[in-house]
Amino acid sequence: MASDSDSNDTVAVSLPNREGNMNTKPPVWPLDASGTLTPPLLTRCDRDGREDGICCKDLKDEDNRTLIDPDVVRDVVIGLSDGLTVPFALAAGLSSLGASRLVVAGGIAELIAGAISMGIGGFLASSAERDHYHFMRRHTSARVQRSCIGEMEREVCAVLVPVGVDEQTCQAVTKCLRDAEFDPEVDANGSSSDEEAQLLRWKDQVGLTPFLLKFGEGMEEISKRRVYMSALTIGFGYLVGGIIPLIPYFFVSEAHVALVYSSIVTGIVLLIFGAVKARVTGAGQGAGGYIWGAVSTLLVGGTAAAAAYALVAWLEDS
């Protein structure tokens, strides 16, 4: 980067890449840049004023974990946790009857039915959430269309004022969002212009309606792909988690002996699953957080299995 001390103008810098070709980096202006051209907000940075010369966004935090999409984590946790606990509890309960063949038959039947049921449940839940969002979008859009500027300013203020935005800024934000929502270029029909086609494409994502939905109601649209992915993730997670407690019963004919191996294997997997869950969700802060995540998951699965085993044993004795 080369800068002129008189005009604060900044020019791009050409640097060789790995192949030896020259790459041009986008220009960067200081925060107090002034001159004939006003630099865009996104191109301003104070890295030249810092001693280390590093941009703020490039600074690393002590905990620099890359977390997984919380929706995916939720589906995986639902599928795996139910898969590890429900078939394990069923197998533990059936083990009191003494035959591993009976445990395997009942476990496989429950595993397949449970995976299908969990997948369908995830699909229906995501579809219902998607339908609810579309209803709320139509309802909010109609309310924005018939409301005056004063009512919209009150609603925007209700969202922004609690987080520290003053009323004057709220009014300016309302005007910008209202202009974006009712922009005549966006509402143009029958145009072949690429620019106007792009505006039509993003029409539902700009303006007061998406703002009030996202920040006022806390709602975001769920894509069709997400609906199907949720069903597959939950169902497959249940299938993978549920087969683990049944593995010892395929090799040990005595159900009581197989139950011991199943308990050990499932307990280890529950501990690992709990620690990994604490890691990817950000809940674990240090070794203590990972240990608590592992132990709490083990307690849930162990309690369910113990309750099922005790209930079946009591019914058999009675």
C-alpha positions in Angstrom: 0.0 0.0 0.0 1.3 3.4 -0.9 -0.3 6.6 0.5 0.1 10.3 -0.2 0.6 12.3 3.0 -1.0 15.4 1.5 -4.3 13.9 0.1 -4.5 10.6 2.1 -5.3 8.9 -1.1 -4.6 5.1 -1.2 -3.6 3.0 -4.1 -3.8 -0.7 -4.6 -0.7 -2.8 -4.2 0.4 -5.6 -6.6 2.0 -8.6 -5.0 3.1 -11.9 -6.6 1.1 -15.0 -5.8 2.3 -18.6 -5.6 2.5 -18.9 -9.3 4.5 -15.7 -9.7 1.6 -13.7 -11.1 0.7 -10.3 -9.8 -2.4 -9.9 -7.6 -3.9 -6.6 -6.9 -5.2 -6.2 -3.3 -8.2 -3.9 -2.7 -7.2 -0.4 -1.4 -7.4 0.4 2.3 -8.0 3.9 3.6 -7.3 5.1 7.1 -10.4 6.0 9.3 -9.8 9.7 8.9 -9.3 9.6 5.2 -10.2 12.8 3.3 -9.8 14.0 -0.3 -11.6 14.4 -3.6 -13.2 10.9 -3.2 -15.0 9.7 -0.1 -13.8 6.1 0.5 -16.5 3.5 1.1 -17.1 2.5 4.7 -16.0 -1.1 4.3 -12.6 -0.1 2.9 -11.6 2.0 6.0 -9.3 0.5 8.6 -7.1 1.7 11.4 -4.4 -0.9 11.0 -1.8 1.8 10.0 -2.4 3.5 13.3 -1.8 0.3 15.3 1.7 -0.7 16.5 1.3 -4.2 15.2 -0.2 -3.1 11.9 -2.8 -5.8 12.0 -6.5 -5.3 11.2 -8.9 -5.8 14.1 -10.8 -8.6 12.2 -7.5 -10.5 11.9 -6.8 -10.5 15.6 -7.3 -14.0 17.2 -9.2 -14.6 20.5 -7.9 -17.1 23.1 -10.9 -19.4 22.2 -10.8 -19.5 18.4 -13.0 -22.5 17.9 -15.1 -22.7 14.7 -18.5 -23.7 15.8 -20.9 -25.7 13.7 -24.3 -24.4 12.5 -26.5 -24.6 15.7 -29.4 -26.1 13.6 -27.2 -28.9 12.4 -25.9 -29.5 15.9 -29.4 -29.6 17.3 -30.5 -32.2 14.8 -27.4 -34.3 15.4 -27.8 -34.1 19.2 -31.5 -35.1 18.9 -30.8 -38.0 16.7 -27.7 -39.4 18.4 -28.8 -38.8 22.0 -32.2 -40.5 21.4 -30.4 -43.3 19.4 -28.0 -44.0 22.2 -30.5 -43.9 25.0 -33.8 -45.4 23.7 -32.4 -48.6 22.0 -30.0 -49.0 24.9 -32.8 -48.7 27.5 -34.9 -51.2 25.4 -32.0 -53.6 25.2 -31.3 -53.3 28.9 -35.0 -54.0 29.7 -35.2 -57.0 27.3 -32.0 -58.4 28.7 -33.8 -59.4 31.9 -35.6 -62.0 29.7 -32.3 -63.8 29.2 -32.0 -64.4 25.4 -29.9 -62.2 23.1 -31.9 -63.2 20.0 -35.0 -61.6 21.5 -33.0 -58.4 22.3 -31.6 -58.2 18.8 -35.0 -58.8 17.2 -36.7 -56.2 19.4 -33.8 -53.8 19.1 -33.6 -53.9 15.3 -37.4 -53.4 15.0 -37.4 -50.5 17.4 -34.3 -49.0 15.7 -35.8 -49.0 12.2 -39.1 -47.7 13.4 -37.5 -45.1 15.6 -35.2 -43.8 12.9 -38.2 -43.4 10.4 -40.3 -41.8 13.1 -37.6 -39.4 14.2 -36.9 -38.4 10.6 -40.5 -37.8 9.8 -40.8 -35.8 13.1 -37.9 -33.6 12.1 -39.4 -33.1 8.6 -42.8 -32.1 10.0 -41.3 -29.8 12.7 -39.2 -27.9 10.1 -42.0 -27.7 7.7 -44.3 -26.3 10.3 -41.7 -23.7 11.3 -41.3 -22.8 7.6 -45.0 -22.5 7.1 -45.3 -20.3 10.2 -42.6 -18.0 8.9 -44.4 -17.6 5.6 -47.6 -16.8 7.3 -45.9 -14.2 9.6 -44.1 -12.7 6.5 -47.5 -12.2 4.7 -49.0 -10.8 7.9 -46.1 -8.4 8.6 -45.9 -7.3 5.0 -49.7 -6.4 4.9 -49.3 -4.5 8.2 -46.3 -2.5 6.8 -48.3 -1.7 3.6 -51.2 -0.2 5.5 -49.3 1.5 8.4 -48.2 5.1 8.4 -44.6 6.2 8.9 -45.2 7.0 12.5 -46.3 3.5 13.4 -43.3 2.0 11.6 -41.0 4.4 13.5 -42.5 3.2 16.8 -41.9 -0.5 15.8 -38.3 0.2 14.7 -37.7 2.1 17.9 -39.1 -0.8 20.0 -36.3 -3.0 18.4 -33.4 -0.6 18.4 -33.8 1.7 21.4 -33.3 -1.2 24.0 -29.9 -1.8 22.5 -28.7 1.8 22.7 -29.9 3.5 19.4 -31.3 7.0 19.8 -34.7 8.0 18.3 -33.2 10.2 15.6 -31.2 7.3 14.2 -34.2 5.1 14.5 -36.2 7.5 12.3 -33.4 7.5 9.7 -33.2 3.7 9.8 -37.0 3.5 9.3 -36.9 5.9 6.3 -34.1 3.8 4.7 -36.0 0.5 5.2 -39.3 2.0 4.1 -37.7 3.4 0.9 -36.1 0.0 0.2 -39.5 -1.7 0.7 -41.4 0.6 -1.5 -38.7 1.3 -4.1 -40.5 1.5 -7.5 -37.5 0.0 -9.3 -37.9 -3.1 -7.1 -41.6 -3.4 -7.9 -41.0 -3.2 -11.6 -42.4 -6.1 -13.6 -41.6 -7.4 -17.0 -38.1 -6.0 -17.2 -35.3 -7.9 -18.8 -32.6 -5.8 -17.1 -30.1 -7.8 -15.1 -30.0 -5.1 -12.4 -33.7 -4.9 -12.0 -34.0 -8.7 -12.1 -31.6 -8.9 -9.2 -33.6 -6.3 -7.3 -36.7 -8.4 -7.8 -34.8 -11.5 -6.6 -33.8 -9.9 -3.3 -37.1 -8.0 -2.8 -38.2 -10.2 0.1 -34.9 -9.8 1.9 -34.8 -6.0 2.1 -37.1 -3.4 3.7 -39.2 -3.2 6.9 -40.8 -6.6 6.6 -37.6 -8.7 6.8 -36.2 -6.3 9.4 -39.2 -6.6 11.7 -39.4 -10.4 11.2 -35.7 -11.0 12.0 -35.0 -8.5 14.7 -38.6 -7.9 16.1 -39.9 -11.5 16.0 -36.6 -13.3 15.9 -37.6 -15.3 12.8 -35.6 -16.3 9.8 -36.8 -18.3 6.7 -36.0 -22.0 6.6 -35.0 -23.2 3.1 -36.5 -26.4 1.6 -33.1 -27.9 1.6 -32.8 -27.4 5.3 -36.2 -29.1 5.9 -35.0 -32.3 4.1 -31.5 -32.1 5.7 -33.1 -31.9 9.2 -35.1 -35.1 8.6 -32.1 -37.0 7.2 -29.8 -35.8 9.9 -32.1 -36.7 12.8 -33.1 -40.1 11.3 -29.5 -41.1 10.4 -28.2 -39.9 13.7 -30.8 -42.1 15.5 -29.8 -45.1 13.3 -26.1 -44.6 14.0 -26.5 -44.0 17.7 -29.0 -46.9 18.1 -26.9 -49.6 16.5 -24.0 -49.1 19.0 -25.8 -50.6 22.1 -27.0 -53.6 20.1 -23.5 -54.6 18.8 -22.5 -56.9 21.8 -25.8 -58.8 21.5 -24.8 -60.0 18.0 -21.7 -61.8 19.4 -22.8 -62.9 22.9 -25.7 -65.3 23.3 -26.3 -64.7 27.0 -28.2 -61.4 27.3 -27.0 -60.7 30.8 -23.4 -60.9 29.7 -24.0 -58.9 26.6 -25.7 -56.2 28.7 -22.4 -55.7 30.6 -20.4 -55.2 27.3 -23.2 -53.0 25.9 -23.2 -50.9 29.0 -19.4 -50.4 28.8 -19.5 -49.6 25.1 -22.5 -47.3 25.3 -21.1 -45.5 28.4 -17.8 -44.8 26.6 -19.6 -43.5 23.5 -21.9 -41.3 25.7 -18.9 -39.8 27.4 -17.2 -39.0 24.1 -20.5 -37.7 22.6 -21.1 -35.4 25.6 -17.6 -34.0 25.4 -17.8 -33.5 21.6 -21.2 -31.8 22.0 -19.8 -29.4 24.6 -16.9 -28.6 22.2 -18.9 -27.9 19.0 -21.7 -26.0 20.8 -19.3 -23.7 22.7 -20.7 -24.8 26.0 -17.5 -26.3 27.2 -15.1 -23.7 28.7 -11.9 -25.6 29.6 -11.6 -29.1 30.9 -14.4 -28.7 33.5 -16.9 -27.9 30.8 -16.0 -30.9 28.7 -16.1 -33.2 31.8 -19.5 -31.9 32.8 -20.9 -32.3 29.2 -19.6 -35.9 29.1 -20.8 -36.8 32.6 -24.3 -35.2 32.2 -24.9 -37.1 28.9 -23.8 -40.4 30.5 -26.2 -39.8 33.5 -29.1 -39.2 31.2 -28.5 -42.4 29.2 -27.7 -44.5 32.3 -30.8 -43.3 34.1 -33.0 -44.2 31.2 -31.4 -47.7 30.8 -31.6 -48.4 34.6 -35.2 -47.4 34.7 -36.1 -49.6 31.7 -34.2 -52.6 33.1 -35.8 -52.3 36.6 -39.3 -51.9 35.2 -39.1 -55.0 32.9 -37.5 -57.0 35.8 -40.2 -56.0 38.1 -43.0 -56.9 35.6 -41.3 -60.3 35.0 -41.2 -61.1 38.7 -44.7 -60.0 39.3 
